Amino acid sequence: MFALLSGLTFYFTEYFYLVFVEDQYAGAGKTMDFLSGFSAAIIGLGFLLQLIAARWVNAKYGYLTSLLILPGFLALFTLIFLVLGIIEGYDPSKSVFFFLFMLVCISKLLSVSLFKSLEFSTFKFFFMPLDHLLRSDVQSKIERVVREAGKAVAGLLLIIALRYIKVEFIPVFLLVLLGVWAYVAVKMNNAYREKLVVSLDMPEEIEKKDKAASGIIDELSFTILNNPGKNLQVYLNLLKILDPHVHKDIVLELLKNEDEETLKIALNEASELCLLPAIPILSAIKNSRFYPVLRCRDVLDKVFNQLNAAEFRLEKVKYIEQLTLSKLRKERVYGALLSAYSEDAIKPRLLNKLFRDVDGKVRYNAVVSSADSANSDLQKNLIEKLSEPFYSNGALAALVATGEKILPAAENAFYLTGQEEKIQLRIVQGYGRMGTENAVQLLLKKLSYRNHNVARAAFEALSRSGYNITGDRVIQFKAELEEYTSVLVWNMSVYLDLVSFKASDVIIQAMLSEIESNYDSIFKLLSLLYDPKTIALIKENIFSKDAEKSEYAFGLLEVTLGEEMKPFLLPLLNTASYEDKLERMQEYFPSEPLDILEILYDLVQRDYKYVNRWTKACALKELAEQKEEINTDIFVANIINPDPLLKETASVALYIKAPHLFPVAFERFRRELGANFSKDVVSKILISNVSGNHEYIMLEEGKLEVSENKEPINQAEAREYFTSPNLKFEIIRFLKGVDDFRFVPGIILMEVAKVTSFYEFKQGETIATFERPENIDYYFVRSGKILLNNEDENREVVSGNGFINNFIYLGSADFKVELIAQTDCSVYKVKQEEFNEVMSFFEDIPSSIVTNKKNPKV
């Protein structure tokens, strides 16, 4: 219909043009001269518009605007033509006739040039949702056959119209035609959007991808149930760490799996967790015709009998109480697991007692089992456990599983005077995972909370809840969106400048992470303003290397965004280069090249909302390595920064650029830093094995003196000072080289660095011994080789940049594991509970592990 109306309009415009040319130029020679000159003008203008305007209009205003420009201009000139014609008439002898003639010529000029440059190039995008096997055929038929048919219909209509009405009134018919054309364009655009959603993914798959996009827990669940591959045990263990309640639900689903290896893993998990809801599933398997040929039939029978026995004993109240009072750790763990299925009347009493058990695993299982209880004391105890790393993830999972009945207790705890920030963050995180109407309303109140970290966490949680902002907050979030866009433009400009100055790879990568973070924030804001499912699809596909998917996503974005947002978002949300994006954004957010020192100073001094702490630390390091003279005040100011990474990095930078000021600065801020801070920093610096020319003398009470040599350290040595393995900067840099962390931003690895310790071992030394695989702490091998020994005589050697963890082991695995230095080696160690808590707070870490397992580095 659109192509037909386009052909009709074109022919009507052509008719008026030829009629007025004939009236204006009576002689054949003059007519031919005018037609040839005007045709050349049409071709030239069409070429210029195709070269400059088409891409710019589509990128800035979208496809619908591009389609409406031609009918809009034609309607304007036709209306002026009609009004003047009615008032003044169409007499060639009158002076106004020349003005009418010019209107017709301009209409002709725009009709042809805009069609060839703008409409034709835009209209082809509306064929993208079609199957690629049919697309070319359908496109050629519509663009050629239908459009030419429109011209034929227009000719017939003109013949009929000229018999019954005067030529002066044909513009009225043309205006009606243009109105219908614009209406069809809008309807076609809406249909295009609906078709795009279906084309990007089938409707049933959209729901799954929408859930996967909402968080790592849903992503893991989706992966485990659909395509786990050889990493099923790793994914299950990660899910168990992050949310033991969802883990139980997934195990129940895996018990229905037809693959025997998967079923065997699920049976072991069900046994370890004493999963009573598995009984009817196992009973159905035993009654199926496939049961006699199952290779894991013995395991199934054993688990089935175990769970049946537990269910039978559950009816005896005293039995569970006896388990919780047993002297045997294994029986108390069993009692904590069974308490989850006990009656509401005794459940709080049993669990509150187990919360005080001497064994950590008993307490952890009691925390997990306390879900879905309305008892106020139990809820209070559960919320208190949110602050302890060992129980934090389990407590959060129990809070989410309890649902809205825990909201009053959680709100009271949140606003408790002197409440820990960690508990507040956990409560906000829990509200986001619940995603219920009441939980969302409570999250909205936290957006303006005085603690910026809590307010930011509320925004993150809200963006994943599927909620759309309404009312006055829409204006606030649109302003935020524009602000993040301006920050993105500035960061792109700075990134290009740093590349041109050949800055270090570490700061260039930090800027790329900043840009990715800006894009992520923009999409989160969009998900609060528009349909989250649609935004998730756009985000997943718009930067795809598959050109077709990228075009689909851009088309969907164009029809989704409000008109007021298109000019400053469409030029950025596409696959164009950073240079092209900056050029298109000059009108809204102009940017200019900066000097390297200006960039580094700005990065250090900009608000934390715009530049994260890792990027600031990279900028401080880069400043310390510059040959030019640096204003050392910027280092001195950051020595008392409350952030440990910036404080430490600024200290090393000052040591490099102004060694004579180093002891003076530490003495000046001795009260703020503490007596031992300077000693710790110097010891970390000197461990890098760079002697330098500066000899430090540690005096009493932590004071520091330096020799009179005031020469700065040369640039080559400066870089080596930052390689001290104890420095947080170096820990983060090292962790970015670990395969499982290659997709994790530096700002998040900083949280891992905070809980990391450095150790060195000689060949043959025992690094650690663990009674069970579930107790293994996490190690990162900085240098050398480590041998993993266990009682099953499985031996594995882990070398540099290796990550030692327990993700591959079954939960029921029961054997001793030893870590032995096969060569002289150095390692970073993180306690298991602290790393697990960081993974729950920052989902980029488990997400990176999963991505690396799916697409291992070659």
Rosetta blueprint (number, residue, H / E / L):
1 M L
2 F H
3 A H
4 L H
5 L H
6 S H
7 G H
8 L H
9 T H
10 F H
11 Y H
12 F H
13 T H
14 E H
15 Y H
16 F H
17 Y H
18 L H
19 V H
20 F H
21 V H
22 E H
23 D H
24 Q H
25 Y L
26 A L
27 G L
28 A H
29 G H
30 K H
31 T H
32 M H
33 D H
34 F H
35 L H
36 S H
37 G H
38 F H
39 S H
40 A H
41 A H
42 I H
43 I H
44 G H
45 L H
46 G H
47 F H
48 L H
49 L H
50 Q H
51 L H
52 I H
53 A H
54 A H
55 R H
56 W H
57 V H
58 N H
59 A H
60 K H
61 Y H
62 G L
63 Y H
64 L H
65 T H
66 S H
67 L H
68 L H
69 I H
70 L H
71 P H
72 G H
73 F H
74 L H
75 A H
76 L H
77 F H
78 T H
79 L H
80 I H
81 F H
82 L H
83 V H
84 L H
85 G H
86 I H
87 I H
88 E H
89 G L
90 Y L
91 D L
92 P L
93 S L
94 K L
95 S L
96 V H
97 F H
98 F H
99 F H
100 L H
101 F H
102 M H
103 L H
104 V H
105 C H
106 I H
107 S H
108 K H
109 L H
110 L H
111 S H
112 V H
113 S H
114 L H
115 F H
116 K H
117 S H
118 L H
119 E H
120 F H
121 S H
122 T H
123 F H
124 K H
125 F H
126 F H
127 F H
128 M L
129 P L
130 L L
131 D L
132 H H
133 L H
134 L H
135 R H
136 S H
137 D H
138 V H
139 Q H
140 S H
141 K H
142 I H
143 E H
144 R H
145 V H
146 V H
147 R H
148 E H
149 A H
150 G H
151 K H
152 A H
153 V H
154 A H
155 G H
156 L H
157 L H
158 L H
159 I H
160 I H
161 A H
162 L H
163 R H
164 Y H
165 I L
166 K L
167 V H
168 E H
169 F H
170 I H
171 P H
172 V H
173 F H
174 L H
175 L H
176 V H
177 L H
178 L H
179 G H
180 V H
181 W H
182 A H
183 Y H
184 V H
185 A H
186 V H
187 K H
188 M H
189 N H
190 N H
191 A H
192 Y H
193 R H
194 E H
195 K H
196 L H
197 V H
198 V H
199 S H
200 L H
201 D L
202 M L
203 P H
204 E H
205 E H
206 I H
207 E H
208 K H
209 K H
210 D H
211 K H
212 A H
213 A H
214 S L
215 G L
216 I H
217 I H
218 D H
219 E H
220 L H
221 S H
222 F H
223 T H
224 I H
225 L H
226 N H
227 N L
228 P L
229 G H
230 K H
231 N H
232 L H
233 Q H
234 V H
235 Y H
236 L H
237 N H
238 L H
239 L H
240 K H
241 I H
242 L H
243 D L
244 P H
245 H H
246 V H
247 H H
248 K H
249 D H
250 I H
251 V H
252 L H
253 E H
254 L H
255 L L
256 K L
257 N L
258 E L
259 D L
260 E H
261 E H
262 T H
263 L H
264 K H
265 I H
266 A H
267 L H
268 N H
269 E H
270 A H
271 S H
272 E H
273 L H
274 C L
275 L L
276 L H
277 P H
278 A H
279 I H
280 P H
281 I H
282 L H
283 S H
284 A H
285 I H
286 K H
287 N L
288 S L
289 R L
290 F L
291 Y H
292 P H
293 V H
294 L L
295 R L
296 C L
297 R H
298 D H
299 V H
300 L H
301 D H
302 K H
303 V H
304 F H
305 N H
306 Q H
307 L H
308 N H
309 A H
310 A H
311 E H
312 F H
313 R H
314 L H
315 E L
316 K L
317 V H
318 K H
319 Y H
320 I H
321 E H
322 Q H
323 L H
324 T H
325 L H
326 S L
327 K L
328 L L
329 R H
330 K H
331 E H
332 R H
333 V H
334 Y H
335 G H
336 A H
337 L H
338 L H
339 S H
340 A H
341 Y H
342 S L
343 E L
344 D L
345 A L
346 I L
347 K H
348 P H
349 R H
350 L H
351 L H
352 N H
353 K H
354 L H
355 F L
356 R L
357 D L
358 V L
359 D L
360 G H
361 K H
362 V H
363 R H
364 Y H
365 N H
366 A H
367 V H
368 V H
369 S H
370 S L
371 A L
372 D L
373 S L
374 A L
375 N L
376 S H
377 D H
378 L H
379 Q H
380 K H
381 N H
382 L H
383 I H
384 E H
385 K H
386 L H
387 S H
388 E L
389 P H
390 F H
391 Y H
392 S H
393 N H
394 G H
395 A H
396 L H
397 A H
398 A H
399 L H
400 V H
401 A H
402 T H
403 G H
404 E H
405 K H
406 I H
407 L H
408 P H
409 A H
410 A H
411 E H
412 N H
413 A H
414 F H
415 Y L
416 L L
417 T L
418 G L
419 Q L
420 E L
421 E H
422 K H
423 I H
424 Q H
425 L H
426 R H
427 I H
428 V H
429 Q H
430 G H
431 Y H
432 G H
433 R H
434 M H
435 G L
436 T L
437 E H
438 N H
439 A H
440 V H
441 Q H
442 L H
443 L H
444 L H
445 K H
446 K H
447 L L
448 S L
449 Y L
450 R L
451 N L
452 H H
453 N H
454 V H
455 A H
456 R H
457 A H
458 A H
459 F H
460 E H
461 A H
462 L H
463 S H
464 R L
465 S L
466 G L
467 Y L
468 N L
469 I L
470 T L
471 G L
472 D L
473 R H
474 V H
475 I H
476 Q H
477 F H
478 K H
479 A H
480 E H
481 L H
482 E H
483 E H
484 Y H
485 T H
486 S H
487 V H
488 L H
489 V H
490 W H
491 N H
492 M H
493 S H
494 V H
495 Y H
496 L H
497 D H
498 L H
499 V H
500 S H
501 F L
502 K L
503 A L
504 S L
505 D H
506 V H
507 I H
508 I H
509 Q H
510 A H
511 M H
512 L H
513 S H
514 E H
515 I H
516 E H
517 S H
518 N H
519 Y H
520 D H
521 S H
522 I H
523 F H
524 K H
525 L H
526 L H
527 S H
528 L H
529 L H
530 Y L
531 D L
532 P H
533 K H
534 T H
535 I H
536 A H
537 L H
538 I H
539 K H
540 E H
541 N H
542 I L
543 F L
544 S L
545 K L
546 D L
547 A H
548 E H
549 K H
550 S H
551 E H
552 Y H
553 A H
554 F H
555 G H
556 L H
557 L H
558 E H
559 V H
560 T H
561 L L
562 G L
563 E L
564 E L
565 M L
566 K H
567 P H
568 F H
569 L H
570 L L
571 P L
572 L L
573 L L
574 N L
575 T L
576 A L
577 S L
578 Y H
579 E H
580 D H
581 K H
582 L H
583 E H
584 R H
585 M H
586 Q L
587 E L
588 Y L
589 F L
590 P L
591 S L
592 E L
593 P L
594 L L
595 D L
596 I H
597 L H
598 E H
599 I H
600 L H
601 Y H
602 D H
603 L H
604 V H
605 Q H
606 R L
607 D L
608 Y L
609 K L
610 Y L
611 V L
612 N L
613 R H
614 W H
615 T H
616 K H
617 A H
618 C H
619 A H
620 L H
621 K H
622 E H
623 L H
624 A H
625 E L
626 Q L
627 K L
628 E L
629 E L
630 I L
631 N L
632 T L
633 D H
634 I H
635 F H
636 V H
637 A H
638 N H
639 I H
640 I L
641 N L
642 P L
643 D L
644 P H
645 L H
646 L H
647 K H
648 E H
649 T H
650 A H
651 S H
652 V H
653 A H
654 L H
655 Y H
656 I H
657 K H
658 A L
659 P H
660 H H
661 L H
662 F H
663 P H
664 V H
665 A H
666 F H
667 E H
668 R H
669 F L
670 R H
671 R H
672 E H
673 L H
674 G L
675 A L
676 N L
677 F H
678 S H
679 K H
680 D H
681 V H
682 V H
683 S H
684 K H
685 I H
686 L H
687 I L
688 S L
689 N L
690 V L
691 S L
692 G L
693 N L
694 H L
695 E L
696 Y E
697 I E
698 M E
699 L L
700 E H
701 E H
702 G H
703 K L
704 L E
705 E E
706 V E
707 S L
708 E L
709 N L
710 K L
711 E L
712 P L
713 I L
714 N L
715 Q H
716 A H
717 E H
718 A H
719 R H
720 E H
721 Y H
722 F L
723 T L
724 S L
725 P L
726 N L
727 L L
728 K H
729 F H
730 E H
731 I H
732 I H
733 R H
734 F H
735 L H
736 K L
737 G L
738 V L
739 D H
740 D H
741 F H
742 R L
743 F L
744 V L
745 P L
746 G H
747 I H
748 I H
749 L H
750 M H
751 E H
752 V H
753 A H
754 K H
755 V L
756 T E
757 S E
758 F E
759 Y E
760 E E
761 F E
762 K L
763 Q L
764 G L
765 E L
766 T E
767 I E
768 A E
769 T E
770 F E
771 E L
772 R L
773 P H
774 E H
775 N H
776 I L
777 D L
778 Y E
779 Y E
780 F E
781 V E
782 R E
783 S E
784 G L
785 K L
786 I E
787 L E
788 L E
789 N E
790 N E
791 E L
792 D L
793 E L
794 N L
795 R E
796 E E
797 V E
798 V E
799 S L
800 G L
801 N L
802 G L
803 F E
804 I E
805 N L
806 N L
807 F L
808 I L
809 Y L
810 L L
811 G L
812 S L
813 A L
814 D L
815 F L
816 K L
817 V E
818 E E
819 L E
820 I E
821 A E
822 Q L
823 T L
824 D L
825 C E
826 S E
827 V E
828 Y E
829 K E
830 V E
831 K L
832 Q H
833 E H
834 E H
835 F H
836 N H
837 E H
838 V H
839 M H
840 S H
841 F H
842 F L
843 E L
844 D H
845 I H
846 P H
847 S H
848 S H
849 I H
850 V H
851 T H
852 N H
853 K H
854 K H
855 N L
856 P L
857 K L
858 V L
